[in-house]
Amino acid sequence: MEAPLQVVRLDPFHRVAHEVDEPRAGHDRGRALGDAVPDRPSRVVRGGLAAHRRGVAEARRVPVRPVAPRAFRDEEVELLLGGHVHVGVQVEVRVQARGPALLGPDDQQVRKHACLVSGPVHRPPVSVIVPFYGDERAASQTMDALAGLELREGDELLVADNTPDGVLAARFPQAFRTAEARQPYSARNEAAARAAGDWLLFTDADCRPRPGLLDAYFEPHPGERAAAVAGEIEPADDGQPTLAQRYAADRRLLSSELFLEHPYKPMAVTANLLVRRAAFVAIGGFAEGIRSGGDADLCWRLQDAGWTLDYRPGAIVGHEHRATVRALLRQAARTAAGTRWLEARHPGFHANAGSGRRAARALAGTVAWPLRGKPERGAFKAIELLVIGTEHVGRLAGNSRVQ
């Protein structure tokens, strides 16, 4: 009789399954999908449950969604899963081989049973904070995206409407009008003062929370000295991206992984940042009255106070990058102004805005890549050259927020 396949950990939202086979001759025991296996490629699967048969490093993906029980099929795997994961839920996995690489000659059709042994994540209540500035259409889009948040008892959503007319607060009870318009950092501070949770999750109105976002922040729980936890920020999956959006994705402009490797000190951005309320209050929250740089400033002041930053790459939001090159350049100018402000505020931090070598590489690539048959790479280099010039101009502008 076939020994059952034990699923020792299953994240139903990010679909990363760690599977362990019962011992069989010639095969490893205790290997989890995603662990390093000697002489085999490691696999981490997102977006589907993986079939991992007899230690073979071959991942097969299944489109699983948290909906009512039904069968999900692709050419090789059929999974019956009742949506959300609970302790003791039984699922049935049928593996159908398309060749000898996945199954042995006697296993052309195998039925196996798996027991999910991981239950719901135990976590404290979270207050989700979103500053908003836009028109009525943007208000609807923002609230539609936030409807995907899986809030539990004790969680709350606070949308700080900092438009002059309160277009979002007039329509949605989760929103309130801020005391000042067009002041995003002040809006975040106002929302934090209203919040009841011990943890504050900051995200932006142009972000799209992925399923399981809140739970993923607490797998595992943040360390005792962690004042903030950075989630990951990926490009939103909305239609066909423009050239500017493809450039931003290629450069990983909002990658938390890259921000946490900042040469001065680790930092993260409020597009997806969980902050311990007690630490936030202790340092006085965000600096106000500025256009840019408040995210880095908050992270660095927390570290100056003795706290640390954690990272949860599985806590993901999708972000809508600027759709046009002009909008991208406006963003670059604003960021450059914030960078100069940070240099004055944090001794020891010095940014090199568009060195000559960086500009020379961008100029060379603008010409060379199209000649090599890669015109989009050349277009990216042309945008890079424009960004470098804009950064120099942006550093000359002030960082004060004008109403």
N, C-alpha and C positions, 0 to 999 in steps of 0.2 A: 504493500500500500504506500502511496506517495506520502512523504512527510509534508505537513502543511508549511506554507510560506508564512513567516511571521513578519508583519510590518511593524517595525519597532518605533518608527516615527513617521507620521504623515501630516504635512501641513496642507489642509484642504484648499487654502487660498492661493498660496504660491506654488502648490503642487510639487513640492520636493519630497519624494518618497525615499526613505532609507529602508532597504529590504535585506533580510538575513535569511539565507537558506539553512535548513537543518543540515547537520553534517553528512556529507557524502564522500565517498572515497575520492581522493585527488582534488578536492575542492576546498577553498578557504571557508572557515566559519567565522561569523562575526563581522564580515566585511559589509560596510554600508555604502549604498550608492552615493558617490561623492567622495568617499575615502580614497586615499592613495593606494593603489594596488600595484605591486611590483610588476614591471614589464607590461602594464596595461594602462591605457589612458584613464584618467579620472573623469567622472561624469557628475555634473549637477544639472538636474532637469527642472526647468520652470515651465509652467503652462500645461503640464500634463503628468499623469501618474506614469511611472516607468516600469516596464517588465524587465526583471533582471534574473535570468534563468541560469542556474548552476555556475555562477561566477563569471559568466561570459560578459565582457564589458561592452554590451550592446544595449543602448537605451531606446525604448520604443515609447512614443508619447501618445497620450490619450487626452482628447479635449474634455476635461471634467469641469462642470460648473456647479455651484451650490444651489441646485434647484430640486424639485421633487424627484423621488427615485425613478430612474429610467436607465436604459442602456446607452452607453456611449461607445461608438465603434470607430476603429480605423481598419486598415487592411490586416493588422496583425494582433490587435488586442481588443477584447471586449470587457468592459468593466461595468458592474452594477453597483452603484454607490448612492446612498440616500442623502446626498447633499452634504450638510454639515457633519463634522466628525464628532462622535460621542464615544465614551468608553464602551467597549464591548460590541460595537457595531460589526456585524458580519458582512463581508463583501465577497463576491465571487469573481475570480479572475480566470478567463479562458484564454490560453495562449495558443495561437495557431501558427505553426511554422510555415515560412515561405522558402525555407532552405535549411541545410544542415548546420548553419552557423549558430542559430539560436537554440535549437532543440536537437536532441539525439534522434536516431532513426526510429525508435519506438515511441517517440513522444510527439507525433504529428498533431495530436489534439489532446491537450491536457487540461483537466479541470482541477483547480486548486482553491483552497479557502484561506482567507487571511483574516486575522483579528486585529483591529486597530486598537492599540494599547495606549495611545496618547489621547487625553481628553481635552476639554476646553482650557484655554490659558487662564490662569488665575492672575488677575492684575488689579491695580487700584483704579478708581475712577479717573477719567481724563477729561479735561476741558479743551475743546478744539477751538482755536481762535483764528479768524480769517478777516483781514481788513479788505474792504471793498471800495473800489472807485470805478464807476462806469455808468452805462445807460441801462434802460429797462431790459433790453435784450441780453446784455451781459449779466444782469442780475438773475434772469431766468436760467442762463447757462451755468452760472456759479452754483445756484441752489440745486439744479438738476444733478450736477456733479457731486455735491456734498450729500445728496440723498443716498449715495452709495456707502456712506460711512456706517459701519455696524456699531451703533451706540448701545451700550448696556445701561442697566439701572445705575444711576450715579454719574454717567457721562453726560456731557452737555456740549452744544454747539453755540458759539458766540460769534456772530458776524458783525463786525464793526463797520457800519455804513458811513464812510467819510466823504460822501457826495454832498454838495450844497443843498440839494432838494430832498435828500433821504429817499431815493427812488427804491432801494431795496427794503429798507426798514418799513416803508409804508405797506409792503405786500407780504412780508414774511415775519412771523413772530420770533424767530431765532435771531433776528437782527435788531440792532439799536443804532440810533444816530449819535455820532461822536460830537464832542464839544467843539472841535475844530475840523474844518474840511481840508482835504488834500494833505493830511499829515499822517502817513502810514505808521510811523513808529509811535506817535502819540495814540493812534487808534489801537495799536497792539497793547500799549500800557493800560488804556482805559478798559479794554476787554479783560486783561489779566486781573485788574482790580475788582471786576465783577465776578470772576471765575470762582468756582467752589472746589475744583479738583486740586489734588496735591501735585499733579503733573499737568503742564500746559503744552498742548501740541499746536505749534504755529505752522500754518500753511498759507498759500496765497489763493486769490480768487481765480487765477488762471491755471490752477493745479487740479488734477483729477485723482483723488485718492483711489488706490487699488484695493480690492477686497482684502480684508484681514489686516489693514494697516495698523490699527491700534494694538491688536494682539501681538503682531510681529515685533513691536517695540519692547515687549516684555518676554521675549524668547531669546536669551534668558533675561531675567530682571536686571536693570542697570545696577552697577556697583554702588556701594555706599557713598563713595566720593564722586560719583558721576553727577554733575549738575545738568548736563545736557546730553542728548543722544541724537545723533544725526541719522536720519533715514536716507534712502537713495532717491535720486530724482532722475527720471528717464523721460525721453521725448514722448509726448502724448500721441496715441495712435488715432489720430483724427484725419482721415482722408489722405490726400497726396501732399506731402510736405513741399513747401516752396524751397527755392535755392537758399534763401537765408536760413530757413529752418534746418535744412540738410547740413549747412555749414555749422550751425550751432550744435547739432547733434554730433557731427564729426569731431568738433573741438571739445566736446563734453563740457560745455560752458557752465553747467550747474552741477557737475559731478561731485557729490559729497566725498567720494573716495579721494578725489584729487584735492579738494579743499582741506581734508584732514591731513594731507601731506604738505601743507603750506610751510615754506622754509622758515618763517618767523615763529609761528605757533599754529597748532591745529585750529581750524575754524569750520563753521558750517553756515548754511543760509536758512532763512525762515520760510523758504518754500516747503521745507519738511524738517522741522526741528522740534524735538520733545525736550522740555525744560522743567527741571524740578522747581516747583513754585517757591519753596523756602529759599533756595539759592537766588532765584530771580528777584525776589523781594529784597534780599539782603544786600544786593549790589545796586538796587535802585532801578531795575528794569532797563529798558532801552534808552539810549540818548535820544532826545527829541529835537525837533526843528531842523533836521538834516534831510538831504535827499538820498544819500547812499552811505554805506559803510557801517550802519548800525548793527548788522548781523555779526560781522567780524569783531567789532568793538565789544559786543555782549560776550562773545565766546572768549575773547582775550581777557576781559575783566573777570570773568568767572575763574579762569585759570590763575590769574594774578591773586585771587582770593583763596587759592588752594584747592579748587575743584578740578575735575577732569572731564573729558569728553569721551563718550562711547559711540559706537557705530553699529547700526543694524541694517545691513544691506538688503534684508528681506522686507523692510518697511518702506514701501515704494509709493511714490506719487508720480503720475504723468504730468509733464509740464508743457504748455504751449509756448514754444519759442517764438520770438518776434517773426512775423510773417514776411516783412520786407527788409531790404538792406538799410533803408533809411531809418526804420525803427530800431534795427540792430545797432546802428551807429549812434543813435540818441542814447540807447542804453549804455554803450561803451563810454560815451562822454560823461554820463552821470556816474558810472562806476569809477572813472578816472578822477573825478572831483572828490568822490568819497575816499579814494586811495590817498590823495594828498592830505585830506583831513585826518586820516588814520596815521599818517606819518608824523603829523604835528602832535597827535594825541598819545601815541605810543612810541616813546623813544626806543630806538633799536630797530624799528621797522622801516625799511627803505625799499620802495618798489622801483623797478627799472622799466619805465613806460616806453616800450618800443625801442629797444636798442638798435643801433645801426646794423648790427649783424642780423637781427631778426628781420628788419626791413629789407636788407639785401637778399635774404633767402626768399622772402615773399615776392620781391620783384623778379628774381630769377625764376621762381616757380610759375609765376604768371605767364612767362614766355615759354618756358621749357615744357610744362605738362601738356599743353595743347599740341605741341609738336610731336609728343610721344603718344598721341592718340587718346589722351585723357583730359578732355576739355573741362570737365567739372572740377578736377583737381586744380586746374589753372584758374578757374573762377573762384575757388576757395582762397587761393593765394592772393587774388586781386582784392577780395573782401578783406583778407588779413591786412593787406597794405593800407586799405582805407581805415580799418580799425586802429592801426598803429598811429596814423596821422590824427585820427579823432581823439585818441587818448592824450596826445600831446596838447591838443586844444582844450580838451576837457579838464586837464589839470590846472589850466589858467582860470577856470570858472570857479565860483564859490560853491560851497556845499550846503548853503542855507536853503531851506525849503520856503519858497515864496508862495503865499496863498493866492 
